[in-house]
Amino acid sequence: MTTHKSDSWDAECVARILVNKFDHLPDAKPHDLYWSIQQLVTRRNALVKSQGALKNQLHIQLSHHYPSYKKFFSEIDGKTALAFWEHYPSPSCLEGLSVKQLTTFLLEASNNTCSVKKANKIIKLVKEDGNTTKEHKGQETF
């Protein structure tokens, strides 16, 4: 007995069985559950990719308005950071704001985890950055 072992021989054997036993083979019925899981995984991958693109856009916008933004919060897309960016989209929104007012805002946004130290740091960094208003933009907003 000669033993053949190759991919082409295996493929031929499978093909012979399929042709000879075609009438006796069950119909292939893909399970809806597997299709649903595949769709969810595909959707998740698309969302992750979109999230990355949106985060990159946020970095670009922040770098124009707040050059020192990376020193403000450990995660730019954290709950407190997003609340800050929404409420203060440009440094001009901080003009006339006291440390106490910013501290109150940060405490509320962070569920009391940010302190007066964080508010002082933000105000100090914004002052050090200087005027970030661009002439061609008019009122700065995101």
Backbone as ProteinMPNN parsed JSONL, in Angstrom:
{"seq_chain_A": "MTTHKSDSWDAECVARILVNKFDHLPDAKPHDLYWSIQQLVTRRNALVKSQGALKNQLHIQLSHHYPSYKKFFSEIDGKTALAFWEHYPSPSCLEGLSVKQLTTFLLEASNNTCSVKKANKIIKLVKEDGNTTKEHKGQETF", "coords_chain_A": {"N_chain_A": [[0.84, -1.172, 0.0], [0.645, 2.129, -0.939], [1.327, 5.192, 0.521], [0.1, 8.331, 0.197], [0.911, 11.614, 0.946], [0.115, 14.715, 0.862], [-0.855, 18.105, 0.325], [-2.298, 18.464, -2.018], [-3.106, 15.84, -2.603], [-4.696, 15.303, -0.344], [-6.712, 17.187, -0.788], [-7.811, 16.181, -3.134], [-8.86, 13.735, -2.216], [-10.827, 14.609, -0.401], [-12.472, 15.952, -2.196], [-13.345, 13.778, -3.807], [-14.856, 12.309, -1.947], [-16.863, 14.183, -1.377], [-18.104, 14.426, -3.877], [-18.951, 11.756, -4.376], [-20.593, 11.203, -2.166], [-22.427, 13.227, -2.059], [-25.285, 13.416, -2.107], [-25.938, 12.373, 0.348], [-24.91, 13.994, 2.266], [-25.343, 16.39, 4.911], [-27.191, 19.489, 4.711], [-25.458, 22.517, 4.729], [-25.822, 24.739, 7.316], [-25.348, 27.728, 8.395], [-24.951, 28.939, 11.669], [-27.017, 31.301, 13.194], [-26.15, 32.508, 15.496], [-23.319, 32.466, 15.354], [-22.927, 34.113, 13.151], [-23.974, 36.486, 14.158], [-22.158, 37.01, 16.231], [-19.856, 37.396, 14.731], [-20.604, 39.72, 13.354], [-20.811, 41.518, 15.51], [-18.152, 41.569, 16.442], [-16.876, 42.638, 14.205], [-18.121, 45.15, 14.144], [-17.265, 46.17, 16.609], [-14.504, 46.356, 16.132], [-14.508, 48.337, 14.171], [-15.504, 50.474, 15.671], [-13.443, 50.804, 17.552], [-11.388, 51.623, 15.875], [-12.482, 54.031, 14.926], [-12.663, 55.417, 17.338], [-9.965, 55.767, 17.934], [-9.222, 57.488, 15.834], [-10.829, 59.715, 16.435], [-9.786, 60.427, 18.921], [-7.227, 61.183, 18.166], [-7.899, 63.457, 16.672], [-8.864, 65.052, 18.739], [-6.484, 65.424, 20.207], [-5.061, 66.997, 18.349], [-6.678, 69.327, 18.158], [-6.582, 70.19, 20.838], [-3.857, 70.716, 21.139], [-3.564, 73.049, 19.691], [-5.087, 74.935, 21.104], [-4.516, 74.608, 23.847], [-1.441, 74.42, 24.526], [0.026, 73.14, 26.592], [-1.537, 71.018, 27.338], [-1.161, 68.271, 27.86], [-0.153, 68.098, 30.37], [-2.22, 68.622, 32.026], [-4.207, 66.6, 32.622], [-4.078, 63.084, 33.363], [-5.24, 61.371, 31.546], [-6.49, 62.322, 28.52], [-9.012, 61.811, 27.63], [-10.543, 61.164, 29.758], [-13.198, 61.229, 32.238], [-13.239, 63.65, 33.796], [-11.449, 65.259, 32.359], [-12.734, 65.431, 29.839], [-15.049, 66.793, 30.607], [-13.891, 69.19, 31.378], [-12.724, 70.081, 28.909], [-15.048, 70.428, 27.432], [-16.417, 72.421, 28.862], [-14.571, 74.465, 29.013], [-13.478, 75.216, 26.283], [-11.482, 76.769, 25.161], [-8.603, 78.688, 26.197], [-9.424, 81.312, 26.582], [-11.884, 81.101, 27.742], [-11.337, 80.729, 30.355], [-10.611, 83.137, 31.361], [-10.74, 85.537, 33.892], [-11.684, 83.728, 35.682], [-11.633, 82.4, 38.908], [-9.297, 80.603, 41.019], [-10.664, 79.242, 42.951], [-13.238, 78.964, 41.795], [-12.642, 77.352, 39.568], [-11.645, 75.14, 40.91], [-13.964, 74.275, 42.249], [-15.525, 73.528, 40.036], [-13.905, 71.436, 38.988], [-13.869, 69.636, 41.15], [-16.549, 68.846, 41.251], [-16.845, 67.693, 38.677], [-15.066, 65.592, 38.87], [-15.932, 63.929, 40.841], [-15.038, 64.685, 43.4], [-12.255, 64.11, 43.329], [-10.29, 65.704, 42.194], [-8.213, 68.482, 43.098], [-7.516, 71.672, 44.689], [-4.942, 72.037, 43.988], [-4.734, 70.941, 41.395], [-6.338, 72.774, 39.972], [-4.857, 75.145, 40.34], [-2.528, 74.378, 38.969], [-3.453, 74.082, 36.313], [-4.287, 76.733, 35.713], [-1.845, 78.064, 36.017], [-0.273, 76.817, 33.991], [-1.718, 77.561, 31.693], [-1.367, 80.312, 31.743], [1.408, 80.386, 31.37], [1.564, 79.374, 28.798], [0.682, 81.49, 27.308], [-0.894, 83.766, 24.972], [-3.003, 82.003, 22.939], [-4.714, 82.488, 20.934], [-5.736, 82.45, 17.613], [-5.422, 84.548, 14.831], [-7.004, 84.259, 12.489], [-9.203, 82.807, 13.282], [-11.12, 84.002, 14.888], [-13.538, 83.847, 17.407], [-12.472, 81.391, 19.568], [-13.293, 78.08, 19.475], [-14.102, 74.599, 19.718]], "CA_chain_A": [[0.0, 0.0, 0.0], [1.403, 3.366, -1.043], [0.693, 6.286, 1.265], [0.333, 9.673, -0.352], [0.634, 12.649, 1.932], [0.386, 16.064, 0.382], [-2.068, 18.926, 0.332], [-3.086, 18.215, -3.233], [-3.718, 14.518, -2.449], [-5.78, 15.482, 0.635], [-7.799, 17.915, -1.448], [-8.449, 15.26, -4.074], [-9.644, 12.771, -1.43], [-12.009, 15.324, 0.103], [-13.329, 16.205, -3.353], [-13.969, 12.501, -4.195], [-15.901, 11.983, -0.97], [-17.956, 15.129, -1.564], [-18.821, 14.083, -5.122], [-19.582, 10.44, -4.243], [-21.564, 11.172, -1.074], [-23.1, 14.518, -2.063], [-26.712, 13.277, -1.789], [-26.09, 11.929, 1.736], [-24.332, 14.989, 3.182], [-26.341, 17.35, 5.409], [-27.091, 20.861, 4.215], [-24.727, 23.426, 5.614], [-26.676, 25.806, 7.837], [-24.569, 28.534, 9.346], [-25.731, 29.308, 12.835], [-27.222, 32.733, 13.338], [-25.346, 32.968, 16.62], [-21.962, 32.725, 14.881], [-22.998, 35.284, 12.276], [-24.169, 37.638, 15.043], [-20.89, 37.278, 16.914], [-18.958, 37.964, 13.724], [-21.031, 41.097, 13.115], [-20.453, 42.303, 16.69], [-16.699, 41.745, 16.451], [-16.574, 43.577, 13.121], [-18.592, 46.463, 14.594], [-16.359, 46.608, 17.676], [-13.241, 46.758, 15.498], [-14.748, 49.625, 13.515], [-15.622, 51.482, 16.734], [-12.103, 51.031, 18.109], [-10.665, 52.413, 14.88], [-13.062, 55.378, 14.956], [-12.275, 56.035, 18.601], [-8.58, 56.198, 17.774], [-9.207, 58.659, 14.957], [-11.404, 60.843, 17.177], [-8.833, 60.814, 19.965], [-6.176, 61.925, 17.472], [-8.447, 64.78, 16.364], [-8.888, 65.796, 19.994], [-5.093, 65.829, 20.473], [-4.713, 68.089, 17.432], [-7.396, 70.532, 18.581], [-6.071, 70.635, 22.13], [-2.506, 71.266, 20.994], [-3.701, 74.423, 19.187], [-5.688, 75.809, 22.111], [-3.827, 74.434, 25.129], [-0.163, 73.766, 24.232], [0.488, 72.327, 27.727], [-2.673, 70.185, 27.747], [-0.759, 66.937, 28.327], [0.176, 68.199, 31.796], [-3.459, 68.894, 32.776], [-4.855, 65.38, 33.068], [-3.321, 61.895, 32.96], [-5.928, 60.848, 30.354], [-7.235, 63.446, 27.928], [-10.39, 61.425, 27.357], [-11.186, 60.75, 31.006], [-14.445, 61.94, 32.561], [-12.969, 65.017, 34.231], [-10.829, 65.973, 31.243], [-13.758, 65.738, 28.833], [-15.899, 67.842, 31.162], [-13.112, 70.431, 31.307], [-12.615, 70.529, 27.512], [-16.377, 70.873, 26.988], [-16.798, 73.653, 29.548], [-13.537, 75.458, 28.73], [-12.881, 74.776, 25.013], [-10.284, 77.551, 24.867], [-8.122, 79.414, 27.369], [-10.174, 82.558, 26.784], [-13.026, 80.777, 28.611], [-10.85, 80.736, 31.735], [-10.311, 84.517, 31.763], [-11.548, 86.043, 34.991], [-12.099, 82.616, 36.541], [-10.75, 82.26, 40.074], [-8.861, 79.25, 41.346], [-11.762, 78.641, 43.72], [-14.299, 78.581, 40.86], [-12.167, 76.209, 38.789], [-11.589, 74.009, 41.842], [-15.349, 73.812, 42.441], [-15.901, 72.816, 38.811], [-13.137, 70.187, 38.893], [-14.336, 68.721, 42.204], [-17.834, 68.287, 40.824], [-16.64, 66.853, 37.492], [-14.229, 64.432, 39.193], [-16.462, 63.278, 42.057], [-14.172, 65.091, 44.521], [-10.887, 63.579, 43.291], [-9.37, 66.786, 41.839], [-8.032, 69.398, 44.215], [-7.112, 73.041, 44.379], [-3.623, 71.895, 43.354], [-4.979, 70.743, 39.956], [-6.831, 74.046, 39.431], [-3.69, 76.037, 40.285], [-1.631, 73.895, 37.913], [-4.053, 74.415, 35.011], [-4.233, 78.185, 35.517], [-0.428, 78.398, 35.847], [0.171, 76.363, 32.666], [-2.385, 78.383, 30.679], [-0.667, 81.604, 31.735], [2.733, 80.17, 30.778], [1.386, 79.172, 27.344], [0.442, 82.791, 26.687], [-2.073, 83.917, 24.111], [-3.053, 80.981, 21.882], [-5.749, 82.877, 19.972], [-5.273, 82.561, 16.233], [-6.092, 85.697, 14.22], [-7.965, 83.9, 11.459], [-10.286, 81.989, 13.788], [-12.146, 84.731, 15.627], [-13.795, 83.212, 18.708], [-11.941, 80.03, 19.569], [-14.085, 76.964, 20.008], [-13.833, 73.327, 19.028]], "C_chain_A": [[0.885, 1.235, 0.0], [0.643, 4.474, -0.329], [1.109, 7.602, 0.628], [0.017, 10.674, 0.74], [1.094, 13.976, 1.374], [-0.941, 16.823, 0.393], [-2.934, 18.641, -0.884], [-3.781, 16.851, -3.158], [-4.878, 14.587, -1.466], [-6.974, 16.164, -0.011], [-8.547, 17.018, -2.427], [-9.335, 14.26, -3.333], [-10.923, 13.409, -0.907], [-12.988, 15.554, -1.045], [-14.045, 14.928, -3.799], [-15.104, 12.138, -3.246], [-17.104, 12.903, -1.164], [-18.784, 14.794, -2.809], [-19.59, 12.766, -4.95], [-20.699, 10.413, -3.198], [-22.414, 12.445, -1.005], [-24.561, 14.41, -1.622], [-26.942, 12.921, -0.322], [-25.561, 12.95, 2.758], [-25.419, 15.955, 3.659], [-26.125, 18.725, 4.783], [-26.321, 21.7, 5.236], [-25.659, 24.549, 6.02], [-25.862, 26.61, 8.846], [-25.479, 28.985, 10.488], [-25.829, 30.831, 12.934], [-26.366, 33.309, 14.464], [-23.93, 33.312, 16.165], [-21.915, 33.955, 13.988], [-23.132, 36.546, 13.125], [-22.879, 38.01, 15.758], [-19.906, 37.918, 15.947], [-19.312, 39.428, 13.454], [-20.646, 42.005, 14.291], [-18.949, 42.569, 16.754], [-16.285, 42.752, 15.377], [-16.957, 44.996, 13.524], [-17.668, 47.026, 15.676], [-15.045, 47.098, 17.087], [-13.372, 48.114, 14.817], [-14.847, 50.744, 14.553], [-14.268, 51.81, 17.352], [-11.292, 51.907, 17.158], [-11.169, 53.858, 14.863], [-12.659, 56.123, 16.225], [-10.837, 56.552, 18.53], [-8.47, 57.452, 16.92], [-9.744, 59.892, 15.684], [-10.46, 61.339, 18.272], [-7.674, 61.598, 19.349], [-6.639, 63.329, 17.104], [-8.486, 65.649, 17.609], [-7.484, 66.279, 20.362], [-4.712, 67.036, 19.615], [-5.377, 69.39, 17.865], [-6.834, 71.078, 19.895], [-4.693, 71.268, 21.999], [-2.536, 72.698, 20.459], [-4.148, 75.371, 20.291], [-4.945, 75.785, 23.447], [-2.499, 73.715, 24.885], [0.35, 72.844, 25.351], [-0.555, 71.316, 28.184], [-2.274, 68.825, 28.309], [-0.401, 66.927, 29.817], [-1.073, 68.407, 32.66], [-4.026, 67.639, 33.43], [-4.051, 64.179, 32.591], [-3.93, 61.242, 31.721], [-6.766, 61.972, 29.758], [-8.684, 63.109, 27.64], [-11.081, 60.851, 28.596], [-12.4, 61.632, 31.287], [-14.192, 63.409, 32.913], [-12.379, 65.843, 33.096], [-11.872, 66.355, 30.198], [-14.711, 66.824, 29.319], [-15.192, 69.196, 31.079], [-13.064, 70.96, 29.88], [-13.961, 71.063, 27.012], [-16.721, 72.235, 27.589], [-15.835, 74.798, 29.244], [-12.808, 75.09, 27.437], [-11.666, 75.594, 24.579], [-9.861, 78.295, 26.126], [-8.889, 80.712, 27.635], [-11.394, 82.338, 27.68], [-12.63, 80.775, 30.091], [-10.575, 82.146, 32.257], [-11.292, 84.966, 32.84], [-12.024, 84.971, 35.955], [-11.113, 82.486, 37.704], [-10.359, 80.797, 40.269], [-9.981, 78.519, 42.086], [-12.886, 78.162, 42.797], [-13.881, 77.352, 40.041], [-12.086, 74.966, 39.673], [-12.976, 73.42, 42.057], [-15.813, 73.011, 41.232], [-15.214, 71.45, 38.747], [-13.579, 69.17, 39.949], [-15.644, 68.059, 41.806], [-17.654, 67.312, 39.667], [-15.903, 65.552, 37.824], [-14.736, 63.625, 40.385], [-15.49, 63.442, 43.229], [-12.771, 64.48, 44.512], [-9.864, 64.637, 42.872], [-9.321, 67.78, 42.993], [-7.704, 70.793, 43.724], [-5.744, 73.034, 43.692], [-3.776, 71.752, 41.834], [-5.436, 72.05, 39.316], [-5.684, 75.044, 39.305], [-2.758, 75.668, 39.141], [-2.16, 74.283, 36.533], [-3.923, 75.912, 34.743], [-2.785, 78.631, 35.28], [0.053, 78.028, 34.443], [-0.448, 77.196, 31.549], [-1.709, 79.748, 30.589], [0.7, 81.474, 31.076], [2.652, 79.976, 29.264], [1.191, 80.492, 26.617], [-0.807, 82.774, 25.826], [-2.019, 82.885, 22.981], [-4.117, 81.291, 20.839], [-5.12, 83.045, 18.597], [-6.093, 83.653, 15.543], [-7.21, 85.309, 13.264], [-9.186, 83.15, 11.984], [-11.392, 82.776, 14.468], [-12.307, 84.107, 16.994], [-13.344, 81.766, 18.646], [-12.897, 79.053, 20.217], [-13.708, 75.731, 19.229], [-14.864, 73.127, 17.971]], "O_chain_A": [[1.772, 1.37, 0.843], [-0.552, 4.664, -0.557], [2.291, 7.934, 0.535], [-1.028, 10.59, 1.386], [2.276, 14.32, 1.403], [-2.012, 16.221, 0.464], [-4.16, 18.583, -0.785], [-4.921, 16.717, -3.601], [-5.932, 14.001, -1.713], [-8.117, 15.76, 0.2], [-9.771, 17.089, -2.535], [-10.445, 13.97, -3.779], [-11.99, 12.799, -0.97], [-14.194, 15.373, -0.881], [-15.228, 14.978, -4.136], [-16.177, 11.714, -3.676], [-18.245, 12.444, -1.119], [-20.012, 14.872, -2.788], [-20.755, 12.677, -5.338], [-21.659, 9.658, -3.351], [-23.054, 12.703, 0.015], [-25.026, 15.238, -0.838], [-28.035, 13.144, 0.198], [-25.746, 12.783, 3.963], [-26.319, 16.3, 2.893], [-25.015, 19.072, 4.379], [-26.525, 21.586, 6.445], [-26.223, 25.234, 5.167], [-25.712, 26.213, 10.001], [-26.63, 29.362, 10.274], [-24.839, 31.544, 12.774], [-25.915, 34.452, 14.392], [-23.396, 34.35, 16.555], [-20.975, 34.747, 14.059], [-22.485, 37.557, 12.849], [-22.548, 39.189, 15.878], [-19.205, 38.867, 16.298], [-18.425, 40.274, 13.34], [-20.204, 43.135, 14.082], [-18.527, 43.676, 17.086], [-15.441, 43.615, 15.619], [-16.205, 45.938, 13.275], [-17.331, 48.21, 15.66], [-14.529, 48.139, 17.495], [-12.46, 48.939, 14.876], [-14.329, 51.84, 14.335], [-13.982, 52.972, 17.642], [-10.592, 52.823, 17.592], [-10.374, 54.796, 14.795], [-12.352, 57.314, 16.185], [-10.537, 57.645, 19.011], [-7.716, 58.369, 17.245], [-9.184, 60.982, 15.565], [-10.357, 62.542, 18.512], [-7.194, 62.565, 19.94], [-5.87, 64.285, 17.207], [-8.18, 66.84, 17.552], [-7.315, 67.423, 20.784], [-4.107, 67.987, 20.11], [-4.726, 70.432, 17.934], [-6.635, 72.284, 20.04], [-4.395, 72.252, 22.676], [-1.628, 73.48, 20.743], [-3.639, 76.486, 20.398], [-4.771, 76.82, 24.091], [-2.443, 72.493, 25.029], [1.041, 71.865, 25.069], [-0.47, 70.806, 29.302], [-2.984, 68.28, 29.154], [-0.354, 65.868, 30.442], [-0.991, 68.373, 33.888], [-4.291, 67.616, 34.632], [-3.413, 64.235, 31.539], [-3.214, 60.627, 30.93], [-7.652, 62.51, 30.422], [-9.501, 64.004, 27.427], [-12.08, 60.14, 28.487], [-12.593, 62.66, 30.639], [-14.856, 64.302, 32.387], [-12.764, 66.995, 32.896], [-11.885, 67.491, 29.725], [-15.134, 67.677, 28.539], [-15.806, 70.212, 30.755], [-13.327, 72.14, 29.646], [-14.006, 72.035, 26.258], [-17.256, 73.103, 26.899], [-16.234, 75.962, 29.22], [-11.643, 74.694, 27.48], [-10.902, 75.156, 23.719], [-10.676, 78.51, 27.024], [-8.988, 81.155, 28.779], [-11.883, 83.279, 28.306], [-13.491, 80.814, 30.97], [-10.336, 82.333, 33.45], [-12.504, 84.796, 32.713], [-12.696, 85.275, 36.94], [-9.9, 82.465, 37.497], [-11.005, 79.886, 39.751], [-10.211, 77.33, 41.869], [-13.428, 77.074, 42.995], [-14.672, 76.429, 39.848], [-12.422, 73.866, 39.234], [-13.142, 72.2, 42.049], [-16.417, 71.948, 41.376], [-15.858, 70.435, 38.484], [-13.653, 67.974, 39.666], [-15.826, 66.857, 41.999], [-18.239, 66.229, 39.668], [-16.086, 64.538, 37.151], [-14.04, 62.738, 40.879], [-15.169, 62.49, 43.94], [-12.156, 64.342, 45.57], [-8.679, 64.483, 43.167], [-10.271, 67.899, 43.766], [-7.626, 71.057, 42.525], [-5.435, 73.929, 42.906], [-3.031, 72.372, 41.074], [-4.972, 72.4, 38.231], [-5.552, 75.714, 38.28], [-2.259, 76.54, 38.43], [-1.404, 74.757, 35.685], [-3.494, 76.313, 33.66], [-2.533, 79.486, 34.431], [0.71, 78.831, 33.779], [0.222, 77.504, 30.563], [-1.503, 80.278, 29.496], [1.108, 82.348, 30.311], [3.563, 80.367, 28.534], [1.503, 80.598, 25.431], [-1.657, 81.891, 25.94], [-1.096, 82.897, 22.166], [-4.397, 80.47, 19.965], [-4.092, 83.707, 18.449], [-7.319, 83.677, 15.659], [-8.254, 85.961, 13.234], [-10.114, 82.879, 11.222], [-12.503, 82.266, 14.613], [-11.315, 83.86, 17.68], [-13.778, 81.006, 17.781], [-13.26, 79.201, 21.385], [-13.061, 75.821, 18.185], [-14.835, 72.121, 17.263]]}, "name": "protein", "num_of_chains": 1, "seq": "MTTHKSDSWDAECVARILVNKFDHLPDAKPHDLYWSIQQLVTRRNALVKSQGALKNQLHIQLSHHYPSYKKFFSEIDGKTALAFWEHYPSPSCLEGLSVKQLTTFLLEASNNTCSVKKANKIIKLVKEDGNTTKEHKGQETF"}
